[in-house]
Amino acid sequence: MLSDMLKDIRQLTPMATGRDDWRSMLRVALHYDSFAVTSLQRARMAARQYHLLGVNHLLRVVQTAVHGIEIGKDVQLGHGVWFIHPLAVVIGGNSKIGNRVRFFGSNTVGQAKEDGYPTLEDDVWVGAGARVLGPVTIGARSMIGANAVVLQDVPPDSVAVGIPARIIPKKRDYVVQPTP
C-alpha cells in the first residue's frame, strides 16, 4: 500500500505542480484532495485484501463525506490519478482506471446495471460533467469533452464530444508556418 502511495505522489506531483522535488511532493501530499482520495482508496483496497470489510466501509463513508467522491469497492485505480475537482465524481462497479487519468469534476464512470463497466486507459482526460457508461474502452491519451455522454469505445488519441458522444481524431502534426 505504501509503495502504491509513493508511486501516486511521484506521478501526481509533476502534473499538479510542474516540478518533482521533495518540497512539491510534500505540498501535494498535504494539500491536494486528489492524493487524499487515492490514498483512502489504497487503504480501502488493503482492507478488502485482508477481509476487513467494516474498515473498508468506514473508509468509503469518510471518502464520500469528506471529499464528495464515490469510488466502488472493486474499482481498479491506476497510479497518479488526478481528481482535479473530486466533488460529485462517481466511479462504479469494477471499472478500470489507468495511470495519470484526470477527472475534472462531476463525472460518472459506470452505471447501475450489471452489463459491464468502462475501462479508461492511461493519460485519459475526462471533462467536467462527462459520463462514460457501459462496457466501453477509452483509449490511451484520449479526451472526453465536458458534458459528453460516451456509450461506445473511443480509440487512442481521440476526442469524444456531444450527447451521445461522437469521436474526433486528435490532430498530431501541427505545423506553424512562419510569417513572411
Secondary structure by P-SEA (a helix, b strand, c coil): caaaaaaaaaaaaaaacccccaaaaaaaacccaaaaaaaaaaaaaaaaaacaaaaaaaaaaaaaaaccccccccccccccccccccccbbbccbbbbccbbbbccccccccccccbbbbbccbbbbccbbbbbcbbbbcccbbbccbbbbccccccccccccccbbbbbbbcbbbbbbcc
